[in-house]
Amino acid sequence: MMSVAGAIATPHGYLQAQARWRPIEIVCWLATLLPYWLFPDYLSLASQIAITALFALSLDLILGYAGIVSLGHAAFFGLGAYTAGLAAKHGWGEPISGLLLGGIVAGIVGYAASWIISRFRHLALIMITLGMGLLLEAAANSAGWLTGGADGLQGVKMWPIFNAFSFDLFGKVAYTYSLIVLFILFLVARQIINSPFGLSLRGIRENSVRMPALGAPSRAHIRKIYTISAVIAGIAGALLAQTTETVSLESLGFQRSADVVVILILGGAGRLYGGLIGAIIFMVARDQFSGNTPQFWYFWIGMLLIAVVMFLPNGILGGLARLTATWKAKFSREAAS
Amino acid sequence: MIGPVIGVLFDGFAYGMLLFLLSVGLSVTLGMMNFVNLAHCAFAMLGGYVTVTLMNRFGWPFLATLPIAFLAAAFVSIFFERTLYRRLYRASELDQVLLTIGLAFVSVACAAYVYGTVQQPVQMPSYLRGSISLFGLNLGVYRLFLVGTALLVTLLLVLALEYTRFGAQVRASVDNQRMARGLGINVDAAFAITFALGSGLAGLGGSLAIEIVGLDPTFAFTYLIFVLIVVSVGGLGSIGGSFAAAALIGISDVAGKYYVPHLGAFLIYLVMIVLLMWRPAGLFGKR
């Protein structure tokens, strides 16, 4: 680590070094193509994983990088889902524009909410995000004429993507579609994180009082990243609505907000791949274990959470990074002696 | 005309008193150690299940189960405080939230495993059932009992905190932990006892809640939200604040469900957000 830090003299050099693609990243993204051949029966699950990973990525931007704890992030996911679902139900089933529409609506609400969010920290912030999530859920439940209430939104009919690829039963198109959207938005998030703006977000996370003294407007930055995060969460929700052709109240419930926090913490918050790894592990485990007894699934999730907080404070990726750092140190010591 | 309004007010107040019993412990813990304990209602649920088990399996009378529910919740909470919570006193809110949500998840799964996901039936003793007429109003006996219990608990708590040596130590620790330590107060012990007391009260609240709201494994999360609302609106560490907030929330919830049923819980969340935006530290909060 020392030699790397010593070789980079300028801030831009540092950012460029951070932004360089590592071989392992390329391998990881190539591995996302494996399900086509290895698990052709599980492509619907793979598509759900990609959507969840995208949602976790949006939370990572605010929780992992800017340090804004949110227990109501599913609000934006649900907004995007209902927007895309309602558009398709009322005669506009074009997927790409539906996706953008979901993102825009979530972004507008997110921008409005960000004026509140950026003023608070600590417990008040947790309570306000929780309250806003619950508020929206209660509103969607009462507005049954629009959302279908507890029965969910039925009758969502999607058109084929580009008028050529229609959603099939096996989820092949759904997975491809979700994966491409995930990859594009991942590139966007990567660009944001490896920019001076991304760096100042991490500064806000570490000390939001000192950042303004350095000339970085904390609140304006928080508003910006919160809006971006809401847009991405909305797009993830829209993806879910389009690929499953239904929207349920659960898509903006507290459970989903809690799940995505668990996923991100499990994978490792403040790391670009944290949400992705967490989503894969969480969703595959849930698919395997929750079959006939969904309530016991939460026993293991609870145990996992306790274990992660107690023993793996930076999630799985943080633990791996520490492990490789120890190995490297050992290796270089042996090489030197 | 005025009768139904007072009836709704009374029901709301009784419901608020239930929320007060459930939340006062959390308020003190949060105010004292800044520990965000989202497993608080899991202790309340434990109290509820203790009462159900003692009554249905061993035939205990309802009133006799209440102290046992209190003690069970208090002892279990002490165990977790010593083994898990104390390691996170200096950690970030996020870590505390995650650990305690994890505990709550585990408790929900355990309750579902042992008791199933159905509502637990309890048969109240005859002297707590029915209603009596007072000044031309029909008041439920159980709700009167609830209000009486809550007022008694408040009185005992206020007396204990204002007029005993232990209370003075607790108040000193809430106001300024470092100074209290400097004066030789054993802040950790004071906190552990207060924590057990608060969880015990939650257990008591859980037992008393069965008759009003029922008991099933989701209790730990359904009422957590109401408890958090009461605590954050009332202000951390303030018993009077919790009392006022619980009464306010209870009355507006019952009144909202009675007069504008289609809005559901919407009103409560709105009240909370507006109050928190107006005063982030709560109505009676110091910070």
Contacts between the chains, C-beta under 8 A, distances in Angstrom:
chain1	res1	chain2	res2	distance
A	63	B	94	7.7
A	69	B	93	6.5
A	69	B	94	5.2
A	69	B	97	7.2
A	71	B	97	7.6
A	116	B	277	6.4
A	119	B	280	8.0
A	120	B	276	7.9
A	120	B	280	5.8
A	122	B	93	6.0
A	123	B	30	7.2
A	123	B	36	6.4
A	123	B	93	6.5
A	123	B	232	6.7
A	123	B	236	7.5
A	124	B	232	6.9
A	124	B	276	5.8
A	124	B	280	4.2
A	124	B	281	7.5
A	126	B	36	7.3
A	126	B	93	6.6
A	126	B	97	6.8
A	127	B	228	6.2
A	127	B	229	7.7
A	127	B	232	4.5
A	127	B	272	7.3
A	127	B	276	6.1
A	128	B	273	6.1
A	128	B	276	5.7
A	128	B	277	7.4
A	130	B	225	7.4
A	130	B	228	7.1
A	131	B	229	7.6
A	131	B	269	5.0
A	131	B	272	5.1
A	131	B	273	4.7
A	131	B	276	7.3
A	132	B	269	7.9
A	132	B	273	6.6
A	134	B	225	6.6
A	134	B	265	7.3
A	134	B	269	4.9
A	135	B	266	6.6
A	135	B	269	4.1
A	135	B	270	6.3
A	135	B	273	6.7
A	138	B	263	7.7
A	138	B	264	5.3
A	138	B	265	4.9
A	138	B	266	4.2
A	138	B	269	6.2
A	139	B	266	6.0
A	141	B	264	6.3
A	142	B	262	5.6
A	142	B	263	5.9
A	142	B	264	5.6
A	142	B	266	6.2
A	254	B	221	7.5
A	254	B	225	7.7
A	258	B	101	6.4
A	261	B	98	7.3
A	262	B	98	7.6
A	262	B	101	8.0
A	265	B	94	7.9
A	265	B	98	5.8
A	295	B	108	7.0
A	295	B	109	5.8
A	295	B	112	4.3
A	295	B	113	8.0
A	295	B	117	6.5
A	295	B	217	6.9
A	296	B	109	5.2
A	296	B	112	7.2
A	296	B	113	6.6
A	297	B	109	7.8
A	298	B	105	4.3
A	298	B	106	7.7
A	298	B	108	6.0
A	298	B	109	5.0
A	299	B	105	7.0
A	299	B	106	5.6
A	299	B	109	3.3
A	299	B	110	7.0
A	299	B	113	7.7
A	301	B	102	7.4
A	301	B	105	5.5
A	302	B	101	7.6
A	302	B	102	4.3
A	302	B	103	6.5
A	302	B	104	7.2
A	302	B	105	3.1
A	302	B	106	3.6
A	302	B	107	7.9
A	302	B	108	8.0
A	302	B	109	6.8
A	303	B	102	7.1
A	303	B	106	6.2
A	304	B	102	7.4
A	305	B	98	5.3
A	305	B	99	6.9
A	305	B	101	6.4
A	305	B	102	3.1
A	305	B	105	7.0
A	306	B	84	7.2
A	306	B	99	5.9
A	306	B	102	4.3
A	306	B	103	6.7
A	306	B	106	7.5
A	308	B	98	7.3
A	309	B	88	7.3
A	309	B	91	8.0
A	309	B	95	5.2
A	309	B	98	5.1
A	309	B	99	4.5
A	309	B	102	7.0
A	310	B	84	7.4
A	310	B	87	7.3
A	310	B	99	7.5
A	313	B	95	7.2
